[in-house]
Structure formats: C-alpha cells, structure tokens
Amino acid sequence: MVENLEQLKAALERQATLKPVPIGEALMGLGKITPEQLLRALERQKAQPKTPLGQTLVEMGLIQPADLQVALARKMGYPFVDVRKFPLDAAALRLVPMVLAIRLQVLPIAILGASVVVAMPDPLQFKAIDELEFTAQRKVIPVVSSAADLQAKIAEAYRAIGLGDEAVPAAVEPVKPSVAPASNVEAWQLAVELAGEASLQGVDERPIEQSDNTLVKLVNSMIVEAFHQRASDIHIEPYPGREKVIIRFRVDGELRPYLELPANYRNALIARIKVMCSLDISERRKPQDGKIHFRRFGGLPIELRVATIPTADGLEDVVMRILNSSAPMPLEGLALSPRNLAAIEHILERPYGLFLCAGPTGSGKTTTLHAALQRLNTPKRKIWTAEDPVEITQRGLRQIQVNAKIGWTFANALRSLLRADPDVIMVGEIRDAETAEMAIEASLTGHLVMSTLHTNSAAETILRLGDLGVDPFSFADSLQGILAQRLVRRLCSSCVQHEPVTPERLRELTNDYRAQLPDDHPLQDPDALEREWRQRFSRDGQLTMARAPGCPECGQTGYRGRLPMHELLIASPELRRLVQARARPADIQAQAIREGMRTLRQDGIEKVLMGLTTLAEVRASSNL
C-alpha cells in the first residue's frame, strides 16, 4: 500500500521493470476466475467492445471490484495508493477541474516531471485517461485506489485548496468507474474525440451545432465550475486557423487558464452562448451585449452579463461577468480604517447630501454602496436604487434595472424617482452631465443620494464632475464625501507568516508614505511616523510584515480573496471653498490630507503593516 511520494516513486520504478500480464490471466493466477468463466466474459465483451474486460467480469458477478483492484496491483504492477493518507499535491489537483474528477471518479495526487499521477479504480479506462490528458495537457500515469475512498476524498481534497463547494452541483453527478452509456457522455469526452479525429484524419473543421447536447453540457459545466472557483469573469478567446480556443477564469483579479478546446468548437461555442442570452447569432461584425439567467439552464441562482467583441479574422471573443445575487456585506466587513468607518457612519446619519464612490470597473464600488444601504435599510425609510445591472438584492429596497436601449437611462430613472417619495436614492453610475445635475439637484432637495464614478482618486472625482459641467457652488453645497477605492489580493490566513520589518524595508515604507504628505504635515518627520505606526500596528513591540508561502487552502498562491484600499475625502468648509474656486486636484488632496485623509497608497501601507496584504500588491494598485 502506497502512502507517500517516495513509496509511489519506488512502486512506479518496479512497475516499469514488470512484464504486463493480461487482466484475465492475472485474475486466473489469483484463483478468482476459471478459464471457462474468462471465455464467457470475452464472448460478452465482443458485444460491448468499449467496456473493459475487468468491468465486464464485475457486471457478470464473477468477481468483486476489490478483486479487480488486487489483480491490477499485484499482477499488472499498478501501485495501490491509499488516498486517505497520501499527501496530495495541490498543483496536480488544479490541473483537473473538480467537475471532471467527480464525474470520472478520479483524483490527481502528484506531479512527476511532465506527468500527473492520477488515482482511479480501474487504470485500464483508456477513454478516461485520454480525457484527463486532454484536459491537463500532460501525460497521465494511472494508479489504483479504492472506489469508496475516492468517492469520499475527491470533494474534500478540492475544498481544501479552495476549488470546491459544500455541495456537488446538480448538473454534475459522479458516475461509477464503468464506461458511461453513450447518452451520458459529456462535452469533455466529445472534445477529446474531436481532437483525436482531427489529428488522425487531417481534415478541416468538423462542424458542431450549437444545439449539440454535449456542447450544451460543456457550457453549463464551464459556468458551474467558474462559480465554484469564485471567478468573477469567464474569457473565451478563439484563435484563427487550427489553433485552439482558450478559456480563462478571472479569480481574485488574476486570469487563470481553465481549458483549451479544438478549433472546431469555435463557432458553435459562441453561438450557444448567444442563444442563451437571446443575441443575434448571425451578427459577427458588431459587438453585442446580453444577459444569461442561468437558473433556466444549470440550476444555480446566478446571472451572467455577456459581451461579444469582434476580433481579427472574422472571429469573436466572449466575456461573461458572473453576477451572483448575494447578500450585502456589512460596513464592518469592508476593511475600513476606524477613522473612515466612523466618518461614513456620520455621513449616513445625515438626512440629505451627496456621497460618491470612485474607482475603476471591478473595484467593489457597488458592494460598498450596498453595505451603506444595508445600514440605512429600516422600515422608516424609502430607498430606491437605479442600477445596471442589479447585482446585489436586498429586501426593503425598491430596485430598478435601467435599459438604455429603450431610453430608460439613469437620468430618466432619477427624474422619475424624485416623484416617488424617496428618502434615499442610489444611482448606479454618473455617466453624463444630465445624471450629474439630477443627482446634485436631488441631494439639495432633501434626499440622501449615492452614486459611483470611474475616476482614479477622490480629488480627481471633483475635477471629473467639473468637466461634466456641473455648477461648482451647487456641487460644493451638496457634497458630503467621496470614497475612492481599489482591490488588492488578501494574504491567505491559513499560511500567513509575520516577520519583523528590517530597517531598510521600514525606510522604504516611510518614504512611500511621506511622498504624498504635504510639506507642512507633522508626519513628514520619519520618527513621528514610526512612533504612530508602532502605537497602532506593533506586535509584541515590533513592526511586522506578512508573507504567505502558499498552502492547499489557497492553491499554493499565498493569496485568498481580496480586500479594498480606501481614500475618504470628507467635505469640510475649507474643501468646499476649494471646490467652488475650481482648485487643482493636487491642492484639494493636500488639504484633505491635512484634515486627516489617507490616500490609497497610504491606506494600503497601513494594511501591509496589519499583515493583510503585501507591499507589491499595494504598489501594483496605487500611484504615488
């Protein structure tokens, strides 16, 4: 019984020196079957040539599955691995999606050179091995393991590295280690067969219809797997000629390869996605936008926002944003500093005014605003939202989905909401002068208005609204605060390690932090800044920084999840005066810092000292 990597290597070396024995002879040698029984099984196998002989013997009741595994291990040299004790390699697990592992009842356990070792009940399932090699893009070395142990271990192993979920999706059910009937062969198997036929025959693309049952299953399986991997986006990238179609998932802000499909999937795959979101499948020259309500196809309560983009050579890329209608996050869960949390809570207590959240696409602006709305959501208030799309739902909110194609824009929605007796209004985005003017007017007439803009900093948000032509005096009177934010990857809490900050790294941190302070700021003194940091962030009297080497929980990346960096500008009398005077963003930022604001870079450095992320992440997401 193999229980560790060293024993596995030794067993594989022994197997290489053995002369393979046919499974029938191996079972006869162990006294499990007679020659007459073997002949009967061979006759039956002629009618089912795709079923392995060992499985045929099991189905005839002549042997038990355990007998087959013993024969494979002893007579044919396959190592017998105890997956309950074997230390699994997270890198091997990441090569095979959990959905496929459950369906085939296999478990990747290690990487040896350019090959991946996979435990399976029957190592003679050549179809399954072909499918695994196609998916992993590596040679597969099969080893034997108990079917019962595999069934219990697969989900547990994938959950341990963050790629699994408590429940196996209904669309993907595990199958017995026998070859599935033709009606149950899924898209992965079709992809293997097509790739093999194309390479053997050397023919042009074999057309696949978008309604092909196996292609439908492939798309559903891909979306389910993206959801369970916590992906925010799915990227489908076709290439010209015979090059493969690349599918990638964006997880924690980074793109990760998921699957490569043969070129003959190209058109049907794109057409299938267009059909799911009711787009024109014949239009390939212009970009199109749509939405998939996945509950109709796969059972999961998610929606996907779909964008098709025409590319060179008459091809189309597809990007799908996963919109998980999750519950809102509380304000306390946004990693706000104590000052920022208290300031936002104070803004939310005001009966009217304008509160803006700024940042690029995907920086968590909607999550932040819904956390604020959750704090305000009481039976005493009427709260309206106008969003595109509605990503987070809350009971008690009246939420509107805008639709520019029919003229139902943010500006028109806001105009209508003012006649609907609101207390609080949330506008998904200020995109034009009309929406900006309507938001300011609403905030000046007794309503608390929240919205977002795509700007780089809090001070630049004021400049952006000025460029849209809003009146600076009305804007200054209505403004309560601007929160700019970015997302950085969070260090994995399971493998994080804290180390004392060296004098060189401390000097580097203080220089970065002081670079954005005004010259007259008291923290321009390095000693004063270090004293404040030690008072707020020291562990056992020392400043520390964190690193995470990687573990199965985070898939050996060292990161799991993301957290925001914040920059909160509070509208004070002096800042309002600067807004009215159309001051430069640099002057507005300098004054806000004198009044207590911390920039994105400075807030990120504080989160580095708290052990939440790394300096490299902060620098990659913020500017000096």
KEGU-128738 format. One record per atom (N, C-alpha, C): residue in one letter; x, y, z. Coordinates in steps of 0.05 Angstrom, whole numbers, plus 5000, padded with zeros to 4 digits. Layout:
residues N
AXYZ...
//
This chain:
residues 624
M501749765000M500050005000M501850255000V501450434980V503050674978V501750894994E503351035011E502251245029E503751505026N506051515011N507451765008N508851774981L510052004975L511252044948L513651864943E515251814964E517651644960E516751354953Q514751254967Q513750984961Q512550974933L511251194925L510051204898L512151184877K514351334880K516451334860K517751054858A518150924882A519350654882A517450454868A514850484873A512850294861A512750334831L512950574822L512850624793L515350524779E517650544793E520150424782E519950124779R518749994799R518349704798R516449634775Q514349784772Q512449734751Q513749744723A515649924720A516949954694A518549714686T519449554706T521049314701T519349064697L516749084704L515048844702L513948814674K513548554666K512248494641K509248494645P507748664632P504848674637P503548404631V501648334648V500148084646V497248154639P495948034619P493148094614P491448064639I489448234641I487848234666I486447964670G485647824648G484347564651G486347364663E488747364653E490747174664E491447244693A491547504699A492147584726A490047484746L487547504738L485347404755L485347104758M486046964736M486246674738M488546594756G490746734754G493046674771G492446714801L490646894807L489846944835L487646754843G486646584824G484546394831G481746524833K481446764821K478846904823K476846804802I477846714779I476046614758I477346364745T475646214731T476545974717T476946044687P478345874673P478645924644P475945934629E473945764638E471345774625E469946044630Q470146144654Q468946404660Q470246624644L472846604640L474246804624L473246804595L472846564584L471946544557L469146664554R467346614574R464646724573R464847034574A466647134590A466847424592A467847544566L469747404553L470847514528L468747504506E466947304506E464747294486E462847534491R462347584517R460447804522R461748074515Q464348094519Q465648354513Q465648414483K465348214466K465248264437K462848434430A460648394446A458248554441A458448834453Q460348874472Q460749134484Q463749194483P464849254460P467749274457P468949504473K467349714479K468449944494K468549894524T467349684534T467449624563T469949464569P471549554589P473949394596P473149114606L474948924601L474448644609L473948624639G475448764655G475148754684G472348844692Q471349054680Q468649144686Q466548944677T467048824655T465148614645T464948384665L467248304676L467248084696L465748174721V466048434729V464548534753V461548524747E460748624723E457948634716E456648354714M458248154707M457247874706M457147744733G458147884754G458147774781G460247564786L462247544768L464247334772L466447424791I466947684794I468847794813I467648044826Q468948124848Q468148374862Q470148594853P469348854855P471149074848P473849054863A473748964888A476248934903A478148734891D476948514880D478548304866D480048424842L478548594827L479748714804L482048894812Q481749044833Q483849224841Q486349074851V485948854865V488148694874V489648574850A488148484830A489448374806A491048594792L489948824789L491349044775L493949114790A493749114817A496049204832A498248984833R497448734837R499448524841R500548414814K498848364796K499648224772K500448414749M499348654749M500048834727M501849064737G502549064763G504549254773G503549534779Y500949584777Y499949854783Y500149904813P501350124822P501550184851P498750214862F498250114887F495750144900F496150364921V494750594918V495150824934V492950864954D493650914979D491650984999D491251284999V489151384985V488751674982V488051805008R487151645028R486551765054R489051865069K491351735063K493851805077K495851945059F495551915032F497552035014F497352335015P499652485017P499652775017P499152874988L496852984983L496053074956L497453324948D498153344923D499553574911D497353764900A497254014911A495254204902A495554274873A498054284863A498554344835A497454134817A497553884826A496253664810A493253694809L492053754832L489153794833L488254014815R489754234813R488954454797R489054394767L490354174759L490454104730L487853984721V486253874739V483753734732V481453864747P479553984733P477254114746P475753914764M474754014786M473253844805M470853704791V469553854774V467253734760V468053484745L470353494731L471253264716L472153034734A473553104756A474452904775A472152754787I469952894794I467652764806I466252584785R466052684761R464652524740R466152264734L468852284732L470452044725L471251884750Q470751994774Q471651864799Q474651814798V476152024794V479052014794V480052234812L482552214821L483752414838L486752454831P487452694820P490252754815P491752764842I494052624845I495352624871I498152734871A499452744848A502252844847A503052914819I505153074817I506353134791I509253024791L509852864772L512552744769L513652834742G515453014742G516553114717G514453254701A514053154676A512053274659A509453124660S509152934679S506752764680S505252824706V502652754706V501052774730V500052494738V500352434763V499552164773V496652194782V494952014772V492052024778V491151754790A489851764813A488751524825A485951474814M485451214807M482851144796M482250854803P479750774803P479050494810P480050304789D479950384763D480750204742D482650344723P485250294724P487250434708P487150354678L485350174671L485050094643L482850244629Q481750444641Q479750614629Q481150814610F481750724586F483350884568F481951144559K479351124556K477751354548K478051574570A477851494595A478051694617A480951804618I482951644613I485651734613I486151934590D485051874566D485252064544D483952334551E481652314564E480252564571E481852724591L483152594610L484752724630L487252854618E488452704599E490852814586E490153064569F487853054556F486953284541F486553524559T485253484581T484553704600T487053804613A488753634624A491153714639A493453794621Q493253724595Q495453774577Q498053654586R497853424599R500253274609R499652974605K501852814605K501552524605K500452444632V498652254632V497452154657V498551884664I499551854689I500451604700I498251494718P496851284710P494651184728P495751004750V494551034773V495050854796V492350764807V492350544823V489850434832V489150534860S486550584866S485650654892S482850554896S482050524921S479350424927S477250624917A475150524904A473050694894A471650834917A471250704939A469850824963A471551054974D474251004976D475951214986D476051454967L476051404941L476051624922L473451794924Q471251654925Q468651804927Q468651984951A469751894973A469752054998A471852274997K474052234982K476252424984K476252644963I474952604940I475152804918I474153084927A471653094936A470653364944A472253484967E473053324986E474653425008E477253544999A478553404980A481153504970A480953764956Y478853794939Y478554044924Y477654274942R476054214962R475254424981R477654524996A479554345002A481954415018A483654625004I483554634977I485154834962I483455054951G480955074960G479255294953G477855264926L477855024915L476654984888L474054824890G473154764913G470754604916G468554754930D466354624935D464054744948D462754524965E461154614985E459954415003E458154224988A456954314967A455054144952A456054104924V455853864914V456453804886V454153904869P454754064849P452554174832P450853954821A448254004819A446453804810A446953724781A448153914766A448653854737A450853654733V452453604755V454753424752V454553204773E453752974765E453552754784E455852554780P456952454802P459052254799P458052004786V459751874770V458951624757V460651394767K459751154764K461250924772K463650894753P465750754762P468050734745P467750564720S465350514712S464850384687S464650594665V464750504641V464450684618V461550764616A461051034615A458251124615A456951064588P454351024588P452950984563P453251224545A452851184519A453351404500A451651644506S449251614517S447451844522S448552014545N450351904562N451352054584N454152164580V455252124556V457952224551V457852524549E459552664565E459252954567E461253094548A461253354549A462753514529A465753464531W466753414554W469653364556W470453134538Q468852914539Q469452684523Q469152744493L467152894486L466852974458L469253134449A470253314466A472653474458A475053294453V475353094470V477652904466V477352754439E474952654434E474452504409E474952684384L473952924385L474253104362L477153174358A478553224380A481453284377A482953054365G482252814374G483552574364G482952524335E480352554327E479652514299E480952714281A481052964290A482253174273A485153114268S486553024289S489452974285S489952734268L488152524270L488452284254L487752324225Q485552474220Q484552494193Q485852724178G486852924193G488053154179G486053314163V483453314172V481453454156V480953724167D479353884152D478554154161D476654124184E475754354195E473954354217E471454184212R470854014231R468353864230R466254034245P464154114231P462254294243P460754164266I460354334287I458754244311I456454434314E454054334317E451754514320E451654614349Q450654874352Q450554994378Q448554844396S446654694383S444654554399S445654274406D448054194398D449153934404D449053894435N447953664443N447553614471N450053624487T452253524477T454753524492T455953804494L455553964473L456454244475L454854394496V452254354497V450654474517V451654404545K452354154549K453354064575K456054194581L457754224561L460354354565L460054634575V458254794562V457855074570V456855084599N454854924605N453654924632N455854844653S457354634646S459454554664S461554764669M462254914648M464255124650M463255344669I460755424666I459655634683I459455544712V458655294717V458555184744V461255184756E463255094741E466055084751E467055364758A466455564741A467355834746A466055944772F463555884776F462255964801F463555844825H464155584824H465355454847H468255534852Q469655634831Q472355734835Q472456034843R470056144848R469856434856R470756614834A470456544809A471256714787A469356944784S470357174776S468657404770S467957424740D469757314723D469357334694D470357074681I469057014658I469856794641I470656914614H473056854605H474056964579H474256734559I472956764536I473056564515I474456694491E476756584483E478556714464E479156534440P477656544418P478356384395P480756494380Y482256324367Y484456404350Y484056294322P485356414302P484856334274P486056064267G485255964244G486355714234G485655474252R487755304256R487355064272R488055104301E488655354309E489355404337E486955354355K487555284380K485455214399K483955454410V481555414420V480055624434V480955614464I481755844474I482755874501I480455974519I480055844542I478155934562I479655984588R479256234598R480656304623R478556424643F479156384669F477556494690F479056714705R477756934712R478957134729R478257084758V480157004774V479756944802V481557134819D480357274838D481857464855D483357664838G482157744816G483357954799G485357854779E486057604779E488057494760E486857284742L487657284717L486657084698L488256824701R486656604702R487856334705R486856164682P488656014669P487755834648P485855624659Y483755564643Y481855354651Y481755124632L481555184606L481154964586L481955064558E482854874542E483354924514E481654724498L480254834478L478454664462L479354664433P478654454418P479454444389P478154674374A479454744351A478454964335A475654924325N474854674321N472154624311N469954674331Y470654754355Y468654844375Y468055144371R469655284356R469755574357R466955694352N465855654329N463355784322N460955694338A460855424343A458555324358A458555414387L460955434399L461155524426L460055814430I460955984411I460056264413I457056274407A456156124388A453256124381A451556024404R452555824418R451055714441R450655934462I452756074468I452556294488I450756514479K450856574453K448956784443K446056694445V445556434440V442856334443V441856354472M443656294491M442956304519M442156584528C443256794515C442557064524C441057214502S439857064483S438057174463S439357394445L441757344437L443157524418L442857414390D443557584370D443357514342D445857344335I445457084330I447756914324I448956964297S447457094279S448557144252S450157404251E450057574272E451457824272E454257784285R456357794268R459057764278R460858004274R459658214262R461258454255R461158664277K459058654293K458658864314K458558744341P459558884361P459358784389P456458774398Q455858574415Q453158544426Q453358504457D451258584471D451058544500D448558394506G448658224526G446358084535G446657974563K444757824572K444757714599K443657424599I445057244614I444156974617I443056934645H440556844646H439356764672H439856464675F441956404689F443056124688F441255924702R439456014720R437655834733R436055674712R435455794689R433955654668R435555434655F438255434658F439855234644F441355054663G442355154686G444054994703G443254974732G441155104740G440155074767G441355264787L443655384782L444855574801L443455844799P443055974822P441656234821P443456464815I444656464791I446456674783I445656784755E446657024750E446257144724E449057204713L449257214686L451757284674L451357504654R452857714656R452857934636R454757864614V453757854589V455357754567V456057974548A458557994539A459358184518A460858034497T460058064471T461557944449T463058164435I465558114428I467258314416I468458194390P467858324366P469058224341P472058264342T473558054333T476458074332T477458014304A480058014300A481257974273A480457704262D480557684236D479957434221D477057354223G475257544228G472457474230G471657314254L473257324275L472557174299L471257354320E470357234342E469057384363E470057274390D470757464408D471357394436D468757424452V468557274473V466357304492V467457334520V466357534534V467057564562V464457564578M464357384598M461957364615M462557434644R461257644654R461457724682R459357584698I460257444719I458457294736I457257484757L454657504757L453257684776L451857504796N453057464818N451957294839N450257464857S447657414857S445757574873S446057514903S448357594914S448957524941S447857734961A447957664987A447057855007A449158075010P448358315018P450258535021P452158485044M454558595042M456558575062M456158805083P456558755108P456258965128P458559165125L458159415134L460259615133L462759525147E462359385170E464659295186E466359095171G465258965150G466758765135G468358875111L468459145108L469759265085L472659335090A473759255113A476559315120A477059615120L475159775129L475460065132L477060125157S478760325156S480160415180S478160535200P478860535225P476960655245P476060935238R477961105228R477161375220R475161375198N475761215177N473961205154N471261095161L471160885177L468660765185L466860965200A468161105219A466661295235A465661525218A467261615198A466461835181A464161755163I464261515152I462061425134I459461395150E459661285174E457361255191E456161535197H457861735201H456862005206H455462115181I456562065157I455262155132I452462025129L452261765136L449761625132L447561725152E448361855173E446461965192E445162225182R446362345162R445262595152R442762555134P440862735135P438362695121P438662745091Y440662895082Y440862955054Y443863015047G444463015021G447163065013G447962864991L450462884982L451462714960L453862564970F453862294968F456062124975F456861964950L459461984942L460361864918L462461644924C462461434908C464461224910C465861214883A468561234883A470061254858A472061024855G472560944831G474560734826G474060604798P475860444789P475560314763P473460094764T472859984741T470959754740T472059524756G470259404772G471159174787G472659234813S472459474823S473859554847S472159534872G469659434870G467959394893G466259624901K465759814882K464160054888K461259974895T460059804880T457359724885T457059574911T459059404918T459059264944T459059464967T460759674964T460959884985T458360024988L457160114966L454560264968L452360094980H452259834973H450159664984H450659615014A453159615022A453759595051A452659835066A452960075053A451860315065A448760315065L447660215043L444660195042L443560005062Q445059785068Q444159595088Q443959735115R445859915121R445760065146R443260245148L442560355124L440260545123L437560405120N437560145114N435159995106N433459935131T431660115138T429860075160T426960125150P424960035165P422160085156P421460375155K423060545168K422360835168K423260975143R424860845126R425960975102R424960845076K424661015056K424060915029K426660945013I427660725004I430260724989I429760624961W430560774941W430460704913W433260674902T433660484884T436160454870T435660424840A437460544824A437360514795A440060404787E440160154777E442660014773E442759884745D445159824736D445559694710D448059524712P447859264718P445359124725P444959124756V442759004765V442258964793V443958724802E446158774816E447958564823E447458454851I446658624870I446158544898I443258614904T441758434915T438958484922T438658504952Q436858674961Q436258704990Q433258734993R432158595012R429358625018R428958895031G426959045022G426459305032G427259525013L429159464994L429959654974L428159624949R427459844937R426059834911R428159874890Q428759664875Q431059674856Q430059674827I431259854811I430559894783I432859804766Q432259654745Q434259584724Q433959784701V435959944696V435760134674V436359994648N435360104626N435659984600N435960204579A438360274572A438860494554A437660444526K437360194518K436260134492K433460234488I431960264509I429160364507I428960644519G431260774524G431161044534G430861064564W430860834578W430560834608W433360854619T434461104619T437261164627T437261234657F439761264667F440061344695F438661614700A439061804681A437862064685A434862054685N433661904667N430761874666N429661734691A431161524700A430361384724A430461564748L432561724750L432861904773L430662114773R429962214749R427762414747R425162284757S424662034750S422161904758S422261854788L424561774799L424661714827L424161954845L424762194835L424262424852L421262464856R419562344840R416662364844R415562124859A417361954869A416561704883A417061714913D417161964924D417362004953D419761854965P422261894955P424461744966P425761884990D426961735007D428761845028D431661825019V432361585007V435061534998V434961434969I436761534952I436861454924I439761364919M439961124907M442661034898M442561014867V444361164854V444561154825V447060994818G446760794801G448960604796G451460744786E451160944769E453561084758E452761354746I454461554751I454161814738I455861804713R454461794690R455861774664R455862024648D453962204653D453662444636D452862684653A452762914640A452163164654A449363164665E447463044650E444663054658E444262894684T445562654686T445362494710T446662634733A448962764728A450362904750A448763134760E447463294743E445863524751E443463424767M442163204757M439763104771M440562994799A442862864802A443762764828A444262994847I445563204838I446063434855I443463574863E441663604844E439063724850E437563564870A437563294867A436163124886A437363154914S440063164916S441363184942S440863454956L440263664940L439663924951L436763964959T435063774952T432163804957T431263594978G433163524996G432263365019G432663065017H434362974998H434762684995H437762614998L438262385009L441062285010L441462124985V443362214968V443962094942V446661964943M446861724933M449461584930M449861504901S452361504892S452861424865S455861354862T456561274837T459361194832T460361344807L463061374806L464361474782L466861314777H467661314751H470161174744H472461384744T473561434767T475861624769T478061484786N480461604786N482761474799N483061554828S482061774837S482361864864S480062034872A479862094898A477662264908A477762544897A480162654896A480462924886A479862944856E480662744841E480162744812E477162714806T475662604825T472762584821T471462864819I472463054835I471463334834I472163454807L474563404797L475263504770L473463384749R472963124751R471262994731R468463114730L467263164753L464563284753L464663574743G466963704748G467263974736G467363964705D468763754695D468863724666D466063664654L464363534670L461563474660L459863724660G460863944672G459464194670G457564254694V457864114716V456164174739V456964444752D455064564764D455564824778D457164774803P459564894806P461364834829P460064914855F458365124856F457265214881F455065014890S453364914872S451364714879S452764454888F454764384873F456264134879F457564154906A458864374912A460164404938A458164394961D455864514957D453764514978D452664234983S452464074962S451163814965S453163594974L455763624968L457763414973L458063365003Q457863105010Q458463025038Q461162865039G461762705019G464162555020G464662404994I467162334988I467962174965I469761954975L469061704969L470661474976L471861354951A474461374948A475861234926A476960974936Q476960764919Q477860504929Q479060334906R480760144914R481959944897R481959684911L482059464897L482159204909L485059084906V486058964927V488558824927V488058544937R489858354930R489558084939R490158064969R488557904983R488957865012R490757625017L492557645035L494257415042L492557195054C493356945047C491856715057C492156695088S489956675102S490156665131S491156395141S491156195124S491955925133S495055895133C496456045117C499356015115C500856275119V499556485128V500856745132V502956725153Q505256855149Q507456865168Q508257155172H508657235197H509457505204H512357525210E513757715198E516657755202E517158045210P519158085227P519858365235P520758525210V519958785211V520758965189V523659045192T525259005172T528059075173T528359385171P530559495180P530959785178P530759885149E531859735130E531659815102E528859815092R527259615099R524459605090R522859815104L523459875129L522060095144L522560365131R525060405122R525660655108R524160675082E523960455068E522460435043E519560505047L518360395068L515560445074L515060735082T516760845099T516361125107T516761315083N518661265066N518961435042N516461425024D515361185020D512961165004D510661315017Y510361285043Y508161415057Y508361715057R510861815062R511262105064R511162245037A511462095015A511562214988A508962364981Q506662284993Q504162414987Q503162605009L504862645030L504162835051L504963115043P503363315050P504263595046P506763655062D508363845053D510863905066D510563985095D508264115102D507864205129D506364005147H506063755137H504663555153H506463455175P505463415200P507163325222P508363045218L507162875202L508262605197L510362605176Q511162845166Q513562855148Q516062785164D515962805190D518162715208D518162415209P520262275199P520261975199P519961865227D521161985247D521061885274D518161895284A516762115278A513962145287A512161945273L512761895247L511161695233L511661415244E514161345250E514761085261E513461045288R513461255305R512161235331R509261185329E507961315310E505061265305E504560985296W506160885278W505860615268W506260415290R508260455307R508760265329R506460265349Q505260495353Q502960515371Q500560365360R500160375334R497760255322R498159975312F500559905302F500759645288F502859455299S504259515321S506359345330S505259085342R506858875338R506258605350R508558545369D507958525394D509958465415D512258675413G511358925409G513359145409G514859175383Q514159015362Q515559035336Q513659085313L514559245294L513059265269L513659015252T511558905240T511958665224T510658695197M511558535178M510358505152M509758205148A507858145131A506957875128A507657765101R507957505099R508357365074R506857095077A506056985054A504756725054A505956545033P507356335041P508756165022P506955995004G504355975012G502555804997G501855545012C499455455009C498555215022C496255095006P495254855012P492954744997P490454924998E490155075020E487755245023E487655455001C489955564994C490055784974C491055694947G491355434943G492355324918G495255404913Q496855424935Q499655484934Q500255764923T498255944922T498756214912T499556404934G498856354959G499456534981G497256744984Y495256744966Y493156944968Y490456804967R488556914982R485756804980R483857034986G482357114966G480457334969G481857604964R480257814966R481258084962R480158264983L481558494987L480558695006L481058974993P479459175001P479759434989P481759615003M483059794988M484460024999M482560264995H482560445015H480660665014H481960935015E480661135004E481461415006E478861585009L478361675034L475861805040L476262105044L475062265026L475162555028L472562645040I472662785063I470362895077I470063185070A467763275062A467263555054A467263735078S469363885082S469564085103S469064365091P468764575108P468364845097P470664925079E473164865087E475464945070E475464795044L474864535044L474764375019L472464475001R470264555013R468064654997R468964914983R470465084998R471465324986R473265264962L474965064964L476764994942L475164884918V473064734923V471364634902V470064864887Q468965064902Q467765294889Q469665464873A472265464882A474265614867A475565454844R474565214839R475665034818R478664994822A479464924847A482264884853A483264634839R485964614837R487164384825R486764134843P486563894831P486263654847P488563624868A490963704861A493263674879A492763844904D491664094901D491164264924D488864154941I486864044928I484663924943I485663684959Q487363514946Q488363274960Q490063364984A491863564980A493563655002A491963745026Q489863905020Q488163995042Q486663775056A485663575040A484263345052A486163185070I488763155062I490663005078I491263165104R491363425102R491763585127R489463535147E487063485136E484763445153E484363155161G486262985153G486162705163G485762495142M485462565117M485062355096M487662205092R487461945086R489761785078R489261695049T491261725032T490961655004T490861345001L490261254977L490160974971L492860834979R495060954970R497660834976R498160825006Q497461045021Q497961045049Q496160845064D493660825056D491860625068D492860345063G493960305038G495060045032G497459975049I499260175054I501560125070I500760045099E498660175109E497660105135E496559825136K495259735114K494359455113K496659255110V498859345098V501259175098V502359135126L502459355142L503359335169L501459175187M498959165179M496958995193M497158705186G498758635165G499158365157G496958255139L495458435125L493258355108L494058305080T496058445070T496958425042T499958485040T500958505016T503858555012T504258824999L506758925002L507359184991L507359174960A508058944949A507958914920A505058944910E503158834924E500358864916E499459154917V500259294939V499459574942V500659744920R503159704914R504459864893R503259804865A502359564861A501259494835A498459624831S497159704852S494459804850S494160104858S496360244862S496160524870S498560674859N498260934856N500361114846N501261304868L503761384866L504761594884L503961874873
//
